[in-house]
Amino acid sequence: MGDVLIVKLDGEEIRVDLSSPEMAEGEATVWRRVEQRGLIRKRRLWETVVTNYRVFRYSYVRGVMDYCHPLVNVELVATLSVAKPLTAYRLAGITSKGLPVFLSKRVGVSVSGLMAVVSGGRVWDEFRVDEPQKVKKLVEACKSLYRAQVQRPILEARLLKDRRTLEVSPLGPGIPRTRLSLLEPRLARGEYAVRRLVGYPDGRSEVFVTNYRIFELDLETGSVEHSAPLNMVELFVVGSRPVRKRELRKPVLLERGWLRFYKGISNRSYFRVGDVVALVDGSVAVRLENVLDPDGFKSLVDTVKRQLYGAGEDPRPSG
């Protein structure tokens, strides 16, 4: 048996093996998604499961858990929502040549998109789901049954006097501090990408959101143009608007891992685009234009920032 989660229910302790997909006593599936391959003989690849105790992904190919986290430590973030109009057709008549004539009528909208599993300041999974906001509300309702948990910061960061060097201190025993230049294009020790935004179809720069900072990288020169510590930035969405895919006239800024999904979106579908401004001490540090689903982007970054640095962090330059 691997790590064990202890759940107290009606005065009794229930032990949940986090290394096994087997359901524990009183555990029930809240939401489940199975990824399969094949047309006739379908083969299960993996499944993502949300229960009233935990969130996990089990690999049928390798026979192991890819990840498993207690429900109270997980936040599901709707990172992208795409709406598609639903149309009904009815027979209106027959032409003189015997051909049917149909009339169309819009009867509603279907919403699908992407949802991320965030825990400990990391994105563990991101998958396609119908009605992502409804799934998120369902999971939040289950979490509300637990006693409120106080999230303690994982990292502490401060700018040094030169305002270009960031010192990051993990709040755990035996883990060394890290110093990095905000203008360094390479990731530092312990730094990982939370988001990597690219312009499609012809972006000339990339935007990295890491556990330490947000920075824009010029692809032609390989240099960092704008950069700011993650725990100092406040994100604001500006000019968010719904737009059909076929109406886009400028390159859209989106997560690199979404390219295949984005190319498959129907031209009739619509989503929101807008600018995201990262402020530091009231000044614009980074401005991202034409971001795909800017509210989803802001929600994800705010969630990661809160899990890593806690609420209300406001580091100042020091010696």
N, C-alpha and C positions, 0 to 999 in steps of 0.2 A: 504494500500500500504506500502511495506517495503522500503528498501534502493532504492534510485533512481539514475540512471546514466544519466547525461545530456550530450548529443552528439550535437556538433555544426556542422550543415551541411548547406552549402550555406547561411550562415548568420542566419539560424533559429536554435532554440534549440529544440531538440527532447528528451523527457523524457522516459527513459526505466526503467520499474519496474523489479528490479533484483530478486524479490521474485516470479515472474510469468514466466512460459514458453511461454506465449503469445508473438508473435512477435510485435515489435513496428513499428512505421512508418519508412519506408526505411530500415528495418532490413531484411537481407537475410541469409539463411543458406549456409555456406561455406562447412561444413562437418558434417555428422551425423552418429551415430552408435546406433542401437537399440538392446538391450539384451532381448531375448524372451525365453520362456520355453514351452515345449509341442510339440508333433509331429503333431497332427491333429488340435486341438483347441489351437493355440498358444496364449500365454498370455504375454503381455509386462511387463517386470520387471522395466527397466529404459532405458533412452536414454542419450547419451552424444552428445552435440550439440556445434558446433563452428559457430558463426555468425560473421558478420562484425562489431558487437558491443561488443560481450561478449562470454564467454565460460561457459557452465553450464551442470550439470547433474540433470535430473528430475526423481524422483522415482514415477512410476505409482502405486506401492504397497501402499506407504504411502501418495501419493498425495502432496508431497512437493519437493522443490529444495534441493538436497544434498549439492550443492555448486553453486555459480555463481560469476564470476569475470569479470571485464571489460577486453576486449581483450588486451588493451595496457599494462595491469599489469600481463599478463600470458605469460609464455614461455613453448612451447611444446618441450619435449626432447625425441629423439629416443633412448631409453635405451637398446634395444635389436633388432638385425636384424638377421634373419635366412633365408638362401637361399636354395631353393630346385630345383634341375634340372627338367626341363620339357622334357618329352620323347614322340615322335610320333612313331606309329607303322604302317607298311604297309605290305600287303600280298605279299610275295615273291614267293610263289609257293605251290604245294601240294605234299605230300609224296606219295610213292607207296601204302600206306595204306589209302590214302584219307584224311590225316591230314594236316591242314594248317600250313605253315611255315611263320613266321613273322620276319621282320627285324626292329630293333629299331634305332632311330636317335635322338640325343639330339637337341632340337629346341629352347632352351632358359632356363631362370631361373626365378622363381617366388620368390619374397622377401616378407616376413611377419615379424612381430615382435611385440614389445611392445612400447608404448608411454606414457610418464608421463606428467601430467598437474602440473606445478610448479608456485606458486604465493606466495609472501610474505615469501619465504624461506621454504615453505612446499610442499610436494607432496600430492596433493588433490585427484589424481586419476591416475590409470595406467591401460591401456586396450590394447587389441590385435587389430592390424590394419594391413592391407595390404599396402605395400610400405610406411613405416613410414617416410622415408626421403622426399618423394614427398608430403605427407600430411604436414610435417613441413614447406617445402618451400612454399606451398600454403598459409598457415596461416601467415607466415612471409611476404608474398606479401601483404596480407590484412592489416597487422600492419603497413607496410611502408606508407600507405595512411594517417596515423595520424602524427601529429607533434611529433617530438622526445621527449620522456619523460626522465627527469632526475631522476634516481632511487636514493633515499636517503637511507643511511644505517639504519637498524632497530636495530642492536646490535653493541656494542663496547666491545672488550675484551682485556685484558692485563695479561701477566704473572707476578707473584710476584717474589721477589728475590730468593725464594727457587727453582724456575723453576718447581715446581710441583703443584702449586696452581694457578688456573685461575680465574680471576674476570671478570664477564660478567655484563655489564650495558646496559639494554634496553634503547634506545634513545626515551623515551616517558615519559610523566608526570605520577607521582604516582606509578611507577613500581620499586620495590626494586632491588638492585644489588644481584647477586648470586656469591658465592665463592664455588669452587669445587676442589677436588683433581683430577689430571689427572689419578691417579692410582685407583680411586674408581670405582668398577665394577657396582654399581647401578647408575641409572640416577639421576641427581640432580633436584632441583626444576626448573621448566620451560624448562627442557631438554627433547627433543623428538628424536626418531630415524628417520633418513631420509633413511638409508639403514641398513639392517642387513644381512650380507653375511655369508653363511654356506658352508662348504665343502661337496660335494656330489660325491660318496656315503658314504665316511667314514671320514668326517672332524673331527678334534680334537679341533678345535677352532672356534670362531665366531668373525666377524669383525663388529663393530658398527660405523656408520657414523651418528653423531647427529648434531644438530644446534650449539653445542659448541666444539666438538672434534671428532677425529678419534682414535679408540682404538681397540686392539685385546685382546679377552678374552679367556683364557685357560679353556676349559670345564672340565678338570680333577681336576684342583686346584681351579677354580673359581676366579683366580687372573688376573689382567691386565698385559699383557706382554709388549705391546708397546702402547704409547699414545701420541697425539700431538693436540694442539689447531687447530680448523678448519681454523681460519683466518690467521694462520701462515704457513700452508702447501701449497706446490706447487706440484701438481700431474703430473707425467710423465708416459706415457705408454711405456713399453719396450718389444720388441720381439713379437709384435702382429702378429698373423698368422692365416690364414684360416685353418680349420680342420673339417673333417667330424665327426659326433658324434660317429660313430662306431670305429674311429681311436684313440679316447682318451685313454690314458694309465694311466693318473694320475687323482686324484679327481679334479673336477672343482669347483671354488669358485663362487657362484651365490647368488642372492637375495633370501631370505628364501621364499618369496611369489611366487617365480617362480617355485618351485619344481614340482607342478602338470603340469604346462605348459611344463617344460623341459622334464619330463618323457614322454610326448606325442609327442615330436619331433621325426620325422622319422630318422632312422640310416643313411639314404641316404642324409639327409640335412647337411649343413655345416654352420659354424659360425666362429667368430674370438675369439681366446683366447690369453691371454698374461699377463704379470706382470704389476702391477701398483706400482710405487714407490712414496711415500710421503716424500718430502724433507722439512726440516726446517733449514734455514740458511746454505744451501748447504750440510747438512748431512742427511742421510737416517733415518727417524723417524719410518716409517712403510713400510714394503714391503709385497705386496699381490701377491701371485703366482697363475698362471693359472686362472685368472679372466675371466668369461664369458662376452664377449663383453666389453673389457677394455675401449674402446673409449666411449661407451655409459655410462659406470660408471663414467669416468672422466668428461664427459659433464654434467651429472646430478649434481655431487658434485660441479663442478665449478659454475653452475647456482645457486644452493642454496647458496653457499658462497658469490657470487656477490650480490644476492638479500638481504642477511642478513647484510653483512659487507661493501658493496660497493666495488669499484675497487681500487686496490693499497693499501689495508690495510696491514700494516707491524708492528704489535705490538712488543714491546721490554720489557724485564724485567724492573720493576720499583719498587720503595718502596711503 
